Amino acid sequence: MTAQRRRTLIGVNAGIFLAHIGNFIWFPILVAALGGTHSGFWAGLVMCMTYVGRLLATFSYEGVAARVGIRGAVFAGTALEAVALLGMGFADGVAVYCALAFFIGFGSGTAFPGLKNVLVSYPEAERAGAFSTFQMSAQVGLFGGALLGGLVAGFDLRAVFAIVFAIFVGFCLSASAFIPKHGFEPSTGEAAEPPASAVRAPLFSLRVFKGVEVRGATAYFLLSAVFWFLEMCFIVGIPLHMQHFVPDLAPSAPFWVTGLTLLVLQYPLFKLLIKHLRPGAVMAVGLAGMTAAFLAFGAGQTAVWVLAGCFVVVLGEILFAPSFDMWVARKVPEDRLARAMGAMHFFRSAGNMAGALLAGLMFDLSVAADAPGAQWFLVAAVAAVCALVCVFSRERPVQADPDHTEPVAAGAK
């Protein structure tokens, strides 16, 4: 690896590390605060708006990057996110929170693809290692952010978001300072020249919708949407749960457990299971872990039950997410892979938005009905059904798409 690519990788990893620290400081604190002063629904709506912003950013990222380069897109997106986060500390009213959350998501949806594009542009021999360090930096940042969030949980929101703003300024500078304007040329490893089609790229395009349907694989993409719905039910629902039932612990305390478990178990556990089981079976194990965790959250409203559930809920992210990526890589031919990746992002965003919105609403309804934990039993049932779908699914041979001459992947039904 050349010195330039090494410096770039350090800058990108430092950026994603700082981004995860900042995010896991503010969102558990804000969700718990809004759940206490307003309701779970409004807290969920604010988080949902961040994913609305991220989804809409996918329609404009290509045009922005074509005009200002990958480095410019990362800088602009991170700067927008930082300013919106600072505004959160001085916001008054749910409508203002929602507007700022949208810009946080839009900035993130512009910067994050830029970081991924830089790593994709590395020569193939270096790409796997680059993504591995990127993922590790994100996980360490998650754990660190959750710990810091516990230390500042009692601070005024203005102080919390001022700290987060400073962290995101660091993200903005570290990630963009070392990135070549247009990434690298994979064949040579040198800094790339501006793409010839730059001036023709529209600033806003709905072309991503053309990739949402991938013949035969759409059932699996729907399954992934449900998984991210469940994941978001945990991410939004657990700070509300903590604020209401376990107020003695910081709202970010569950993420101490999930972050550490991810760091320790992700690589060895996934490697062990994927060696002996097909991807669908590994996905089922991850979903079974989520089922057990949701049952634990619903069965008892104490710190012991919460922490016990957090040890196994993370099996979903450890096992389902990489197994699904592997299934797509194996079953979708290379000439259809870009379309499949677009579909994956769309369904993930849809699941995130639905989960963020409904998690708060389900929490409110369960508390109003004097049935604490009922929402966890409901999502546990959904996770269990998805696990059974993965267990009993059967993969069919790749079929030809009648609208195209290339073969496309056929998924399990």
C-alpha positions, -999 to 999 in steps of 0.1 A, spaced: 0 0 0 14 34 -10 19 62 15 -9 82 0 -34 53 3 -22 46 38 -28 82 49 -62 82 32 -72 50 51 -61 65 84 -82 96 77 -113 76 66 -110 53 96 -105 83 120 -136 99 105 -159 69 108 -146 63 144 -154 99 154 -188 97 136 -199 67 156 -186 82 189 -207 113 182 -239 94 171 -239 70 201 -235 100 225 -265 120 213 -292 97 200 -299 76 232 -299 108 252 -322 126 229 -346 97 224 -349 93 262 -353 130 267 -381 133 241 -398 102 255 -399 118 289 -410 153 278 -432 144 249 -439 107 240 -423 77 224 -440 84 191 -424 119 188 -390 105 198 -394 78 171 -406 104 146 -375 125 151 -352 95 146 -373 85 115 -366 118 99 -329 111 100 -335 81 78 -358 100 55 -329 124 50 -305 96 44 -328 80 18 -333 112 -1 -296 119 -1 -291 87 -22 -310 105 -51 -285 134 -51 -252 119 -41 -241 109 -76 -247 144 -89 -230 161 -59 -199 139 -61 -197 144 -99 -196 182 -94 -174 186 -63 -156 152 -61 -158 125 -35 -137 146 -10 -161 176 -15 -191 154 -10 -177 140 23 -168 175 35 -201 191 26 -222 162 40 -203 161 73 -203 199 77 -241 199 72 -245 171 97 -223 190 123 -242 223 120 -276 205 123 -263 186 154 -253 219 170 -288 233 163 -303 203 181 -289 216 214 -309 249 210 -340 235 193 -374 241 208 -404 220 197 -407 187 179 -411 203 145 -377 219 148 -362 187 160 -377 169 130 -363 194 105 -328 193 120 -330 155 121 -337 155 84 -306 176 77 -285 153 100 -297 123 79 -292 141 46 -256 151 56 -249 115 67 -264 101 35 -240 123 15 -208 117 35 -210 80 43 -213 68 6 -183 90 -1 -162 72 25 -174 38 11 -165 50 -25 -130 58 -14 -125 23 -1 -141 7 -32 -116 26 -53 -87 9 -36 -69 -19 -56 -86 -52 -52 -58 -67 -32 -61 -40 -6 -99 -36 -5 -108 -64 19 -83 -51 45 -95 -15 41 -131 -25 47 -121 -46 77 -103 -17 94 -133 5 85 -157 -18 102 -135 -22 132 -132 16 136 -170 20 135 -174 -7 162 -148 9 185 -164 42 180 -198 28 188 -185 14 221 -166 46 229 -196 68 221 -219 47 243 -195 50 272 -191 87 268 -228 90 265 -232 76 299 -208 102 313 -227 132 298 -262 118 303 -270 143 330 -257 173 311 -279 200 295 -287 192 259 -269 223 247 -237 210 263 -242 175 249 -247 187 214 -218 212 216 -196 182 224 -210 162 196 -205 192 172 -168 194 181 -165 157 174 -181 160 140 -159 189 132 -130 165 138 -147 139 116 -151 165 88 -114 175 89 -99 140 94 -120 123 68 -117 149 41 -82 163 46 -65 131 33 -90 120 6 -80 125 -31 -107 146 -48 -120 116 -69 -106 86 -50 -82 62 -65 -79 44 -98 -82 7 -89 -60 -5 -118 -31 17 -109 -37 27 -73 -30 63 -82 -54 93 -75 -82 92 -101 -90 119 -126 -125 134 -128 -150 110 -145 -158 119 -181 -195 118 -174 -193 143 -145 -210 172 -162 -238 150 -175 -248 136 -140 -280 152 -129 -280 168 -95 -312 148 -85 -321 115 -100 -347 88 -93 -327 63 -112 -321 44 -80 -357 31 -81 -349 12 -113 -327 -11 -91 -353 -18 -64 -366 -50 -80 -341 -78 -87 -359 -107 -102 -361 -137 -78 -342 -119 -50 -369 -94 -39 -382 -118 -13 -349 -118 4 -347 -80 2 -381 -78 19 -367 -100 46 -337 -77 51 -362 -48 54 -379 -66 83 -345 -73 99 -336 -36 99 -371 -28 112 -364 -51 141 -329 -36 146 -344 -1 147 -371 -12 172 -343 -21 195 -322 11 189 -351 34 194 -371 13 218 -344 5 244 -336 41 254 -374 47 259 -375 14 279 -345 25 300 -359 60 307 -392 46 319 -383 14 337 -345 16 345 -339 54 351 -309 47 374 -288 36 343 -278 59 315 -299 55 283 -268 44 264 -260 16 289 -274 -11 266 -250 -1 239 -220 -6 262 -230 -43 261 -238 -45 224 -207 -26 214 -183 -48 235 -201 -80 223 -197 -69 187 -160 -61 192 -153 -95 208 -176 -119 190 -183 -107 155 -154 -121 136 -149 -155 153 -186 -163 157 -195 -155 121 -164 -173 108 -173 -204 128 -209 -206 117 -206 -197 81 -180 -224 77 -206 -251 87 -240 -236 78 -255 -220 46 -261 -183 48 -299 -187 53 -293 -209 84 -268 -184 98 -294 -156 93 -319 -177 112 -295 -181 142 -291 -143 143 -329 -138 142 -333 -164 169 -310 -144 191 -331 -113 185 -362 -132 194 -347 -143 227 -336 -108 235 -370 -92 228 -386 -118 250 -361 -109 278 -369 -72 275 -406 -80 277 -404 -105 305 -388 -81 330 -384 -44 333 -351 -44 353 -315 -38 345 -307 -75 347 -332 -84 321 -321 -55 298 -284 -64 300 -291 -101 295 -311 -93 264 -284 -70 251 -259 -99 250 -280 -118 225 -298 -91 205 -265 -83 189 -264 -117 173 -287 -103 146 -261 -77 135 -232 -102 140 -248 -130 119 -277 -117 98 -261 -87 82 -229 -103 69 -247 -135 59 -272 -115 38 -244 -96 21 -227 -130 14 -259 -144 0 -263 -115 -24 -227 -117 -35 -230 -154 -42 -264 -154 -59 -265 -122 -79 -242 -121 -110 -216 -94 -111 -233 -75 -139 -264 -72 -117 -246 -66 -85 -247 -28 -86 -285 -30 -91 -288 -54 -61 -267 -30 -39 -292 -2 -47 -321 -25 -38 -304 -34 -5 -300 2 5 -336 10 -4 -351 -18 16 -327 -11 45 -338 25 46 -375 15 44 -370 -9 74 -351 17 94 -378 44 88 -407 20 98 -388 7 128 -379 42 141 -415 54 138 -433 24 151 -410 16 180 -420 48 198 -457 43 189 -457 7 202 -440 18 234 -467 45 240 -495 20 234 -481 -6 257 -476 19 285 -511 33 280 -527 -1 280 -508 -9 313 -491 -38 295 -454 -31 299 -433 -51 275 -461 -59 251 -443 -42 222 -413 -65 228 -434 -96 226 -449 -84 193 -415 -78 177 -403 -111 191 -430 -128 172 -420 -111 140 -384 -121 145 -394 -157 152 -414 -158 120 -385 -144 100 -361 -170 116 -385 -198 104 -386 -184 69 -348 -185 68 -347 -221 81 -373 -235 57 -363 -215 26 -349 -233 -4 -327 -216 -29 -336 -221 -66 -312 -220 -96 -305 -186 -112 -332 -177 -137 -331 -155 -167 -348 -121 -165 -372 -120 -195 -366 -83 -198 -328 -87 -201 -304 -110 -218 -283 -114 -186 -291 -140 -160 -303 -127 -126 -304 -144 -92 -334 -163 -80 -340 -162 -43 -357 -185 -20 -394 -186 -14 
